[in-house]
Amino acid sequence: MRLSTRGRFAITAMIDLALREKGYPVPLSDLALRHGISLSYLEQVFAKLRQHSLVESTRGPGGGYALGFRGDSITVADIIGAIEEVGDPQGARKARVGVLDTQALWDSLNSAVFEHMKTITLKSLADDQRAHGFQVKERRKTTKGVMPVTLPTRQMPRPMVPNSVFALGQSFGL
């Protein structure tokens, strides 16, 4: 297992979603602007997160992404497991004569790190951010393309009286 930039961006974006868990879905464009991440890169990251049901998407105006589960049930290990390509290093390894074999050391370190990541929840990371003074700026719900509903005004019935001198003369038969 390796922790790449993609994994770090995924964790950052998921913390952002956890901080805004009670609000509206978060558009990827907002995440990209807030964290200086390419929008196309975030789309790739969120495609993998969505495949693993860690996030849910909402389409249309006011749409975006929200957590797929409660933040206290998602761990850093879940996020990294969804993002990083986990291969079998044992199967790809060839024994070389005269070279030290330290793979067992790296495997045990990897295992220890991964076990530690299982203990870190997204909620705890969001709570840590709040404890350091982070405050969420609520965004207004967008209503793009939606016209406000207005009831038609009721027009008063028009009186049946002539509206000109000529109509008055015609009403008298002149």
Backbone as a printed PyTorch tensor [residue, N CA C, xyz], in Angstrom:
tensor([[[  0.8480,  -1.1810,   0.0000],
         [  0.0000,   0.0000,   0.0000],
         [  0.8870,   1.2360,   0.0000]],

        [[  0.4880,   2.2140,  -0.7760],
         [  1.2100,   3.4720,  -0.7350],
         [  0.1880,   4.6010,  -0.6590]],

        [[  0.5680,   5.6480,   0.0380],
         [ -0.3210,   6.7920,   0.1840],
         [  0.1130,   7.8320,  -0.8300]],

        [[ -0.6850,   7.9880,  -1.8730],
         [ -0.3460,   8.9020,  -2.9630],
         [ -1.0400,  10.2470,  -2.7580]],

        [[ -0.7590,  11.1530,  -3.6690],
         [ -1.4250,  12.4610,  -3.6640],
         [ -2.9220,  12.2800,  -3.8220]],

        [[ -3.3160,  11.3300,  -4.6510],
         [ -4.7380,  11.0600,  -4.8610],
         [ -5.4060,  10.6640,  -3.5430]],

        [[ -4.7410,   9.8400,  -2.7550],
         [ -5.2670,   9.4440,  -1.4520],
         [ -5.3740,  10.6180,  -0.4980]],

        [[ -4.3500,  11.4780,  -0.4940],
         [ -4.3910,  12.6640,   0.3830],
         [ -5.5220,  13.6030,  -0.0360]],

        [[ -5.6940,  13.8000,  -1.3490],
         [ -6.7850,  14.6550,  -1.8250],
         [ -8.1390,  14.0530,  -1.4580]],

        [[ -8.2580,  12.7380,  -1.5540],
         [ -9.5150,  12.0730,  -1.2180],
         [ -9.8470,  12.2730,   0.2580]],

        [[ -8.8540,  12.1310,   1.1160],
         [ -9.0840,  12.3280,   2.5550],
         [ -9.4850,  13.7740,   2.8330]],

        [[ -8.7890,  14.7230,   2.2130],
         [ -9.1120,  16.1410,   2.3950],
         [-10.5440,  16.4350,   1.9510]],

        [[-10.9250,  15.9250,   0.7850],
         [-12.2750,  16.1700,   0.2650],
         [-13.3310,  15.5140,   1.1530]],

        [[-13.0380,  14.3370,   1.6610],
         [-14.0070,  13.6510,   2.5260],
         [-14.1610,  14.3670,   3.8660]],

        [[-13.0780,  14.9350,   4.3860],
         [-13.1900,  15.7370,   5.6160],
         [-14.0740,  16.9450,   5.3450]],

        [[-13.8950,  17.5650,   4.1860],
         [-14.7140,  18.7090,   3.8000],
         [-16.1920,  18.3150,   3.7760]],

        [[-16.5010,  17.1640,   3.1750],
         [-17.8950,  16.7010,   3.1420],
         [-18.4180,  16.4170,   4.5500]],

        [[-17.5690,  15.8420,   5.3990],
         [-17.9810,  15.5370,   6.7730],
         [-18.2820,  16.8180,   7.5560]],

        [[-17.5330,  17.8690,   7.2850],
         [-17.7780,  19.1510,   7.9520],
         [-19.1030,  19.7630,   7.5090]],

        [[-19.5430,  19.4410,   6.3100],
         [-20.7760,  19.9810,   5.7550],
         [-21.8710,  18.9160,   5.6940]],

        [[-21.7880,  17.9280,   6.5580],
         [-22.6870,  16.7700,   6.5260],
         [-24.1520,  17.1590,   6.6910]],

        [[-24.4500,  18.1860,   7.4290],
         [-25.8380,  18.5640,   7.7040],
         [-26.4240,  19.4960,   6.6380]],

        [[-25.5940,  20.0030,   5.7480],
         [-26.0580,  20.9770,   4.7680],
         [-26.4860,  20.3500,   3.4550]],

        [[-26.4020,  21.1560,   2.4230],
         [-26.7600,  20.7180,   1.0810],
         [-25.6040,  19.9320,   0.4690]],

        [[-25.8710,  19.1870,  -0.6110],
         [-24.7730,  18.4980,  -1.3000],
         [-23.7140,  19.5060,  -1.7600]],

        [[-22.4640,  19.0930,  -1.7400],
         [-21.3420,  19.9760,  -2.0690],
         [-20.9130,  19.7370,  -3.5200]],

        [[-20.9710,  20.7700,  -4.3660],
         [-20.5090,  20.6090,  -5.7500],
         [-18.9900,  20.4010,  -5.7940]],

        [[-18.5330,  19.5880,  -6.7320],
         [-17.0940,  19.3530,  -6.8740],
         [-16.3570,  20.6380,  -7.2140]],

        [[-17.0120,  21.5400,  -7.9250],
         [-16.3520,  22.8050,  -8.2730],
         [-16.0270,  23.6020,  -7.0100]],

        [[-16.8990,  23.5450,  -5.9980],
         [-16.6190,  24.2220,  -4.7240],
         [-15.4220,  23.5840,  -4.0250]],

        [[-15.3920,  22.2500,  -4.0060],
         [-14.2600,  21.5400,  -3.3930],
         [-12.9600,  21.8880,  -4.1140]],

        [[-13.0040,  21.9120,  -5.4420],
         [-11.8060,  22.2060,  -6.2280],
         [-11.2790,  23.6000,  -5.9030]],

        [[-12.1680,  24.5710,  -5.7940],
         [-11.7450,  25.9440,  -5.4860],
         [-11.1980,  26.0570,  -4.0710]],

        [[-11.8830,  25.4410,  -3.1160],
         [-11.4580,  25.5530,  -1.7200],
         [-10.0930,  24.9290,  -1.4660]],

        [[ -9.7920,  23.8300,  -2.1510],
         [ -8.5730,  23.0910,  -1.8420],
         [ -7.5140,  23.1550,  -2.9300]],

        [[ -7.7740,  23.9120,  -3.9950],
         [ -6.7920,  24.0590,  -5.0620],
         [ -6.5040,  22.7580,  -5.7920]],

        [[ -7.5460,  21.9680,  -6.0090],
         [ -7.4110,  20.6840,  -6.6960],
         [ -8.1050,  20.7980,  -8.0460]],

        [[ -7.5140,  20.2130,  -9.0620],
         [ -8.1050,  20.2100, -10.3940],
         [ -9.4730,  19.5330, -10.3600]],

        [[-10.4540,  20.1350, -11.0400],
         [-11.8030,  19.5860, -11.0610],
         [-11.8250,  18.2090, -11.7250]],

        [[-11.0920,  18.0490, -12.8230],
         [-11.0850,  16.7450, -13.4990],
         [-10.4440,  15.6730, -12.6190]],

        [[ -9.4460,  16.0490, -11.8330],
         [ -8.8050,  15.1180, -10.9080],
         [ -9.7880,  14.6960,  -9.8180]],

        [[-10.5350,  15.6690,  -9.2890],
         [-11.5440,  15.3650,  -8.2700],
         [-12.6420,  14.4560,  -8.8290]],

        [[-13.0030,  14.6580, -10.0970],
         [-14.0210,  13.8000, -10.7080],
         [-13.5640,  12.3400, -10.7170]],

        [[-12.2850,  12.1170, -11.0090],
         [-11.7380,  10.7540, -10.9970],
         [-11.7690,  10.1720,  -9.5750]],

        [[-11.3600,  10.9870,  -8.6170],
         [-11.3420,  10.5480,  -7.2200],
         [-12.7530,  10.1930,  -6.7600]],

        [[-13.7180,  11.0640,  -7.0600],
         [-15.0790,  10.8410,  -6.5830],
         [-15.7710,   9.7060,  -7.3280]],

        [[-15.3270,   9.3980,  -8.5330],
         [-15.8770,   8.2280,  -9.2240],
         [-15.5390,   6.9600,  -8.4410]],

        [[-14.3110,   6.8670,  -7.9470],
         [-13.9110,   5.6940,  -7.1520],
         [-14.6200,   5.6880,  -5.8020]],

        [[-14.7360,   6.8490,  -5.1690],
         [-15.4340,   6.9120,  -3.8790],
         [-16.9000,   6.5170,  -4.0350]],

        [[-17.5110,   6.9280,  -5.1500],
         [-18.9150,   6.5880,  -5.4070],
         [-19.0700,   5.0880,  -5.6740]],

        [[-18.0970,   4.4800,  -6.3830],
         [-18.1470,   3.0400,  -6.6410],
         [-18.1320,   2.2370,  -5.3470]],

        [[-17.4610,   2.7560,  -4.3250],
         [-17.3790,   2.0750,  -3.0370],
         [-18.4440,   2.5670,  -2.0580]],

        [[-19.4140,   3.3370,  -2.5450],
         [-20.5490,   3.8500,  -1.7540],
         [-20.1360,   4.7320,  -0.5870]],

        [[-18.9650,   5.3530,  -0.6800],
         [-18.5320,   6.2620,   0.3820],
         [-19.1660,   7.6390,   0.2180]],

        [[-19.5720,   7.9760,  -1.0190],
         [-20.2640,   9.2340,  -1.2740],
         [-21.4970,   8.9470,  -2.1210]],

        [[-22.4440,   9.8690,  -2.0590],
         [-23.6430,   9.8200,  -2.8930],
         [-23.6970,  11.0960,  -3.7020]],

        [[-24.1570,  10.9870,  -4.9310],
         [-24.2380,  12.1800,  -5.7700],
         [-25.6920,  12.5660,  -5.9910]],

        [[-25.8950,  13.8750,  -6.1310],
         [-27.2020,  14.4370,  -6.4400],
         [-27.0270,  15.2740,  -7.6960]],

        [[-27.8410,  15.0160,  -8.6890],
         [-27.7240,  15.7400,  -9.9580],
         [-28.6070,  16.9800,  -9.9710]],

        [[-28.3220,  17.8490, -10.9210],
         [-29.1690,  19.0030, -11.1500],
         [-28.7640,  20.2220, -10.3520]],

        [[-29.5610,  21.2990, -10.4900],
         [-29.2730,  22.5190,  -9.7450],
         [-29.2890,  22.2480,  -8.2440]],

        [[-28.2980,  22.7440,  -7.5650],
         [-28.2080,  22.5110,  -6.1290],
         [-27.6480,  21.1360,  -5.8000]],

        [[-27.1640,  20.4140,  -6.8080],
         [-26.6440,  19.0660,  -6.5990],
         [-25.1870,  19.0790,  -6.1950]],

        [[-24.6470,  17.9030,  -5.9980],
         [-23.2600,  17.7470,  -5.5980],
         [-23.0820,  16.4150,  -4.9100]],

        [[-22.1630,  16.3560,  -3.9690],
         [-21.8480,  15.1120,  -3.2670],
         [-22.0750,  15.2540,  -1.7750]],

        [[-22.4710,  14.1490,  -1.1740],
         [-22.6180,  14.0520,   0.2820],
         [-22.0620,  12.6990,   0.6990]],

        [[-21.8180,  12.5340,   1.9800],
         [-21.2990,  11.2690,   2.4830],
         [-22.3110,  10.1500,   2.2430]],

        [[-21.8090,   8.9680,   1.8850],
         [-22.6720,   7.8170,   1.6800],
         [-23.1060,   7.1790,   2.9870]],

        [[-22.3100,   7.3570,   4.0230],
         [-22.5990,   6.8330,   5.3560],
         [-22.4000,   7.9750,   6.3370]],

        [[-22.7450,   7.7120,   7.5860],
         [-22.4200,   8.6970,   8.6230],
         [-20.9100,   8.7550,   8.7730]],

        [[-20.3980,   9.9180,   9.0980],
         [-18.9620,  10.1310,   9.2110],
         [-18.2810,   9.2800,  10.2570]],

        [[-19.0270,   8.8460,  11.2680],
         [-18.3890,   8.0350,  12.3060],
         [-18.2290,   6.5740,  11.8900]],

        [[-18.7870,   6.2000,  10.7410],
         [-18.6240,   4.8220,  10.2820],
         [-17.6460,   4.7100,   9.1110]],

        [[-17.1370,   5.8360,   8.6190],
         [-16.1480,   5.8300,   7.5400],
         [-14.7730,   6.0650,   8.1560]],

        [[-13.8190,   5.2140,   7.8110],
         [-12.4580,   5.3590,   8.3330],
         [-11.5100,   5.7850,   7.2160]],

        [[-10.3360,   6.2440,   7.6170],
         [ -9.3050,   6.6110,   6.6530],
         [ -8.9300,   5.3810,   5.8240]],

        [[ -8.9260,   4.2080,   6.4430],
         [ -8.6160,   2.9720,   5.7190],
         [ -9.6460,   2.7050,   4.6210]],

        [[-10.9220,   3.0250,   4.8670],
         [-11.9570,   2.8550,   3.8410],
         [-11.6680,   3.7440,   2.6350]],

        [[-11.2910,   4.9810,   2.9080],
         [-11.0280,   5.9430,   1.8360],
         [ -9.8080,   5.5130,   1.0280]],

        [[ -8.7300,   5.1850,   1.7210],
         [ -7.5040,   4.7780,   1.0340],
         [ -7.7350,   3.4780,   0.2670]],

        [[ -8.4710,   2.5560,   0.8530],
         [ -8.7800,   1.3010,   0.1740],
         [ -9.5690,   1.5140,  -1.1060]],

        [[-10.4400,   2.5230,  -1.1290],
         [-11.2310,   2.8170,  -2.3210],
         [-10.3990,   3.5120,  -3.3950]],

        [[ -9.4410,   4.3260,  -2.9810],
         [ -8.6860,   5.1570,  -3.9210],
         [ -7.4400,   4.4620,  -4.4660]],

        [[ -6.6740,   3.8660,  -3.5790],
         [ -5.3890,   3.2950,  -3.9860],
         [ -5.5730,   1.9270,  -4.6250]],

        [[ -4.7820,   1.6650,  -5.6130],
         [ -4.7750,   0.3480,  -6.2390],
         [ -3.9990,  -0.5850,  -5.3290]],

        [[ -4.6790,  -1.5480,  -4.7850],
         [ -4.0290,  -2.4880,  -3.8760],
         [ -3.6860,  -3.7320,  -4.6780]],

        [[ -2.4010,  -3.9490,  -4.8420],
         [ -1.9460,  -5.1090,  -5.5910],
         [ -1.3630,  -6.1380,  -4.6480]],

        [[ -0.9210,  -7.2400,  -5.2070],
         [ -0.2920,  -8.2900,  -4.4210],
         [  1.2030,  -8.2130,  -4.6450]],

        [[  1.9260,  -7.5590,  -3.7230],
         [  3.3610,  -7.4280,  -3.9360],
         [  4.0730,  -8.7730,  -3.8940]],

        [[  3.5260,  -9.7600,  -3.1930],
         [  4.1680, -11.0610,  -3.0950],
         [  4.1980, -11.7530,  -4.4560]],

        [[  3.0840, -11.6760,  -5.1910],
         [  2.9990, -12.3650,  -6.4730],
         [  3.8960, -11.7440,  -7.5280]],

        [[  4.1210, -10.4560,  -7.4450],
         [  4.9060,  -9.7650,  -8.4660],
         [  6.3990,  -9.8190,  -8.1610]],

        [[  6.7660, -10.2490,  -6.9610],
         [  8.1520, -10.2240,  -6.5190],
         [  8.8920, -11.4680,  -7.0070]],

        [[ 10.0790, -11.2480,  -7.5040],
         [ 10.9330, -12.3570,  -7.9110],
         [ 12.1010, -12.4320,  -6.9370]],

        [[ 12.4520, -13.6280,  -6.5890],
         [ 13.5980, -13.8100,  -5.7010],
         [ 14.8740, -13.5480,  -6.4810]],

        [[ 15.7360, -12.6920,  -5.9210],
         [ 17.0190, -12.3960,  -6.5710],
         [ 18.1330, -12.8820,  -5.6540]],

        [[ 19.0430, -13.5550,  -6.2240],
         [ 20.1580, -14.1150,  -5.4670],
         [ 21.1160, -12.9990,  -5.0780]],

        [[ 21.5680, -13.0080,  -3.8200],
         [ 22.5480, -12.0400,  -3.3540],
         [ 21.9650, -10.6950,  -2.9510]],

        [[ 20.6200, -10.5590,  -2.9120],
         [ 19.9690,  -9.3090,  -2.5350],
         [ 19.2040,  -9.5550,  -1.2430]],

        [[ 19.3290,  -8.6080,  -0.3120],
         [ 18.6140,  -8.7310,   0.9600],
         [ 17.1150,  -8.7260,   0.7110]],

        [[ 16.3990,  -9.5860,   1.4010],
         [ 14.9420,  -9.6430,   1.2760],
         [ 14.3330,  -8.9500,   2.4890]],

        [[ 13.9050,  -7.7100,   2.2990],
         [ 13.3130,  -6.9170,   3.3830],
         [ 11.8010,  -6.7920,   3.2060]],

        [[ 11.2400,  -7.5760,   2.2950],
         [  9.8090,  -7.4540,   2.0120],
         [  8.9570,  -7.7300,   3.2410]],

        [[  9.3500,  -8.6610,   4.0740],
         [  8.5820,  -8.9730,   5.2810],
         [  8.4990,  -7.7590,   6.2060]],

        [[  9.5920,  -6.9910,   6.2850],
         [  9.5930,  -5.7700,   7.0980],
         [  8.5870,  -4.7710,   6.5520]],

        [[  8.6220,  -4.5370,   5.2390],
         [  7.7130,  -3.5530,   4.6350],
         [  6.2670,  -4.0150,   4.7220]],

        [[  6.0450,  -5.3010,   4.5700],
         [  4.6840,  -5.8210,   4.6980],
         [  4.1400,  -5.6140,   6.1140]],

        [[  4.9750,  -5.8590,   7.1310],
         [  4.4980,  -5.6780,   8.5090],
         [  4.2700,  -4.1930,   8.8160]],

        [[  5.1230,  -3.3140,   8.2860],
         [  4.9050,  -1.8640,   8.4750],
         [  3.6230,  -1.4230,   7.7800]],

        [[  3.4210,  -1.9070,   6.5640],
         [  2.1890,  -1.5930,   5.8300],
         [  0.9690,  -2.0360,   6.6230]],

        [[  1.0430,  -3.2310,   7.1460],
         [ -0.0730,  -3.7750,   7.9170],
         [ -0.3400,  -2.9330,   9.1600]],

        [[  0.7120,  -2.5120,   9.8430],
         [  0.5550,  -1.6960,  11.0550],
         [ -0.0610,  -0.3350,  10.7210]],

        [[  0.4010,   0.2590,   9.6450],
         [ -0.1490,   1.5620,   9.2350],
         [ -1.6200,   1.4150,   8.8560]],

        [[ -1.9450,   0.3910,   8.1030],
         [ -3.3300,   0.1870,   7.6800],
         [ -4.2390,  -0.0740,   8.8770]],

        [[ -3.7680,  -0.8490,   9.8390],
         [ -4.5530,  -1.1020,  11.0550],
         [ -4.7800,   0.1950,  11.8300]],

        [[ -3.7840,   1.0580,  11.8650],
         [ -3.9470,   2.3500,  12.5360],
         [ -4.9670,   3.2100,  11.7890]],

        [[ -4.9410,   3.1810,  10.4470],
         [ -5.8980,   3.9730,   9.6630],
         [ -7.3310,   3.5100,   9.9020]],

        [[ -7.5160,   2.2520,  10.2590],
         [ -8.8580,   1.7430,  10.5600],
         [ -9.4250,   2.3470,  11.8400]],

        [[ -8.5650,   2.8860,  12.6890],
         [ -9.0230,   3.4640,  13.9590],
         [ -9.3700,   4.9480,  13.8310]],

        [[ -9.0330,   5.5600,  12.7120],
         [ -9.2770,   6.9970,  12.5240],
         [-10.5470,   7.1830,  11.7070]],

        [[-11.5840,   7.7370,  12.3280],
         [-12.8440,   7.9540,  11.6190],
         [-12.8760,   9.3400,  11.0030]],

        [[-13.7110,   9.4680,  10.0040],
         [-13.8940,  10.7610,   9.3450],
         [-14.4740,  11.7810,  10.3200]],

        [[-15.3630,  11.3160,  11.1980],
         [-15.9510,  12.2150,  12.1980],
         [-14.8680,  12.7710,  13.1210]],

        [[-13.9170,  11.9260,  13.5320],
         [-12.8620,  12.4070,  14.4290],
         [-11.9820,  13.4430,  13.7300]],

        [[-11.7400,  13.2590,  12.4330],
         [-10.9420,  14.2440,  11.6880],
         [-11.6980,  15.5700,  11.5440]],

        [[-13.0110,  15.4890,  11.2900],
         [-13.8260,  16.7030,  11.1890],
         [-13.9010,  17.4090,  12.5450]],

        [[-14.0770,  16.6450,  13.6160],
         [-14.1120,  17.2380,  14.9660],
         [-12.7880,  17.9210,  15.2960]],

        [[-11.6840,  17.3280,  14.8570],
         [-10.3620,  17.9160,  15.0760],
         [-10.2500,  19.2640,  14.3530]],

        [[-10.7920,  19.3410,  13.1440],
         [-10.7730,  20.6020,  12.3940],
         [-11.6080,  21.6720,  13.1070]],

        [[-12.7660,  21.2690,  13.6070],
         [-13.6130,  22.2180,  14.3500],
         [-12.9110,  22.6960,  15.6180]],

        [[-12.1880,  21.7840,  16.2880],
         [-11.4650,  22.1350,  17.5180],
         [-10.3520,  23.1370,  17.2330]],

        [[ -9.8360,  23.1140,  16.0190],
         [ -8.7990,  24.0770,  15.6290],
         [ -9.3920,  25.3650,  15.0680]],

        [[-10.7120,  25.5450,  15.2170],
         [-11.3440,  26.8160,  14.8520],
         [-11.9540,  26.8730,  13.4690]],

        [[-11.9910,  25.7660,  12.7310],
         [-12.5910,  25.7950,  11.4010],
         [-14.0980,  25.9470,  11.5260]],

        [[-14.6480,  26.8730,  10.7280],
         [-16.0900,  27.0740,  10.7090],
         [-16.5850,  26.9630,   9.2770]],

        [[-17.6690,  26.2710,   9.1110],
         [-18.2490,  26.0730,   7.7860],
         [-19.0460,  27.3100,   7.4130]],

        [[-18.7760,  27.8130,   6.2320],
         [-19.5750,  28.9180,   5.7050],
         [-20.7010,  28.2910,   4.9080]],

        [[-21.9180,  28.4700,   5.4100],
         [-23.0650,  27.8620,   4.7540],
         [-23.3000,  28.5270,   3.4080]],

        [[-23.5810,  27.7070,   2.4190],
         [-23.9090,  28.2650,   1.1130],
         [-25.4190,  28.2790,   0.9660]],

        [[-25.8690,  29.2500,   0.2280],
         [-27.3030,  29.3290,  -0.0100],
         [-27.6910,  28.2800,  -1.0360]],

        [[-28.8780,  27.7630,  -0.8770],
         [-29.3670,  26.7840,  -1.8300],
         [-29.5770,  27.4830,  -3.1660]],

        [[-29.0140,  26.9020,  -4.2170],
         [-29.1540,  27.5060,  -5.5340],
         [-30.5000,  27.1500,  -6.1280]],

        [[-31.0400,  28.0970,  -6.8660],
         [-32.3130,  27.8750,  -7.5340],
         [-32.1700,  28.1990,  -9.0150]],

        [[-31.0600,  27.7750,  -9.6080],
         [-30.8390,  28.0400, -11.0210],
         [-31.9570,  27.4310, -11.8420]],

        [[-32.4620,  28.2170, -12.7680],
         [-33.4570,  27.7080, -13.6840],
         [-34.8330,  27.5070, -13.0950]],

        [[-35.0340,  27.9030, -11.8880],
         [-36.3370,  27.7150, -11.2630],
         [-36.9690,  29.0870, -11.0760]],

        [[-38.1220,  29.2620, -11.6780],
         [-38.8300,  30.5320, -11.5480],
         [-39.5840,  30.5490, -10.2320]],

        [[-39.5990,  31.7050,  -9.5720],
         [-40.3800,  31.7720,  -8.3390],
         [-41.8680,  31.6050,  -8.6520]],

        [[-42.5500,  30.9390,  -7.7830],
         [-43.9780,  30.7020,  -7.9890],
         [-44.7340,  31.9490,  -7.5770]],

        [[-45.4740,  32.4940,  -8.5260],
         [-46.3160,  33.6450,  -8.2150],
         [-47.7320,  33.3070,  -8.6480]],

        [[-48.6530,  33.6350,  -7.8290],
         [-50.0500,  33.3820,  -8.1630],
         [-50.5350,  34.4760,  -9.0980]],

        [[-51.3820,  34.1310, -10.0550],
         [-51.8910,  35.1720, -10.9560],
         [-52.7440,  36.1620, -10.1730]],

        [[-52.6020,  37.4180, -10.5370],
         [-53.4000,  38.4330,  -9.8550],
         [-54.8160,  38.3820, -10.3970]],

        [[-55.7290,  38.5270,  -9.5300],
         [-57.1370,  38.4860,  -9.9300],
         [-57.5410,  39.8720, -10.4080]],

        [[-58.0210,  39.9110, -11.6370],
         [-58.4470,  41.2060, -12.1640],
         [-59.9050,  41.4390, -11.8150]],

        [[-60.1800,  42.6640, -11.4920],
         [-61.5540,  43.0460, -11.1510],
         [-62.3920,  43.0300, -12.4320]],

        [[-63.6240,  42.5950, -12.3150],
         [-64.4740,  42.5990, -13.5250],
         [-64.6720,  44.0340, -14.0190]],

        [[-64.6140,  44.1690, -15.3220],
         [-64.7610,  45.5040, -15.9180],
         [-66.2420,  45.8640, -16.0000]],

        [[-66.5670,  47.0900, -15.6150],
         [-67.9750,  47.5130, -15.6970],
         [-68.4070,  47.6320, -17.1670]],

        [[-69.6490,  47.3500, -17.4000],
         [-70.1810,  47.4140, -18.7570],
         [-70.6560,  48.8430, -19.0540]],

        [[-69.7110,  49.7460, -19.1680],
         [-70.0220,  51.1430, -19.4940],
         [-69.2330,  51.5210, -20.7340]],

        [[-69.7040,  52.4500, -21.4830],
         [-68.9660,  52.8660, -22.6760],
         [-67.6400,  53.5070, -22.2870]],

        [[-66.6270,  53.2700, -23.1490],
         [-65.3160,  53.8010, -22.8250],
         [-64.9330,  55.0000, -23.6750]],

        [[-65.8850,  55.4960, -24.4870],
         [-65.6070,  56.6980, -25.2730],
         [-66.9240,  57.4160, -25.5590]],

        [[-66.8200,  58.6070, -26.0870],
         [-68.0000,  59.4010, -26.4250],
         [-68.7630,  58.7140, -27.5470]],

        [[-68.0330,  58.1330, -28.5020],
         [-68.6980,  57.4610, -29.6140],
         [-69.4600,  56.2260, -29.1430]],

        [[-68.8600,  55.4670, -28.2240],
         [-69.5460,  54.2840, -27.6910],
         [-70.7530,  54.6990, -26.8840]],

        [[-70.6950,  55.8790, -26.2250],
         [-71.8190,  56.3830, -25.4660],
         [-72.9590,  56.7300, -26.4080]],

        [[-72.6220,  57.3560, -27.5600],
         [-73.6480,  57.6990, -28.5470],
         [-74.2790,  56.4550, -29.1500]],

        [[-73.4530,  55.4270, -29.3920],
         [-73.9970,  54.1970, -29.9630],
         [-74.8970,  53.4770, -28.9580]],

        [[-74.5710,  53.6010, -27.6710],
         [-75.3970,  52.9450, -26.6740],
         [-76.7930,  53.5850, -26.5990]],

        [[-76.9320,  54.8470, -27.0260],
         [-78.2130,  55.5430, -27.0450],
         [-78.8650,  55.4210, -28.4170]],

        [[-78.1810,  54.7460, -29.3330],
         [-78.7510,  54.5550, -30.6550],
         [-78.5410,  55.7340, -31.5710]],

        [[-77.6040,  56.5860, -31.3030],
         [-77.3500,  57.7660, -32.1300],
         [-76.3660,  57.5050, -33.2140]]])
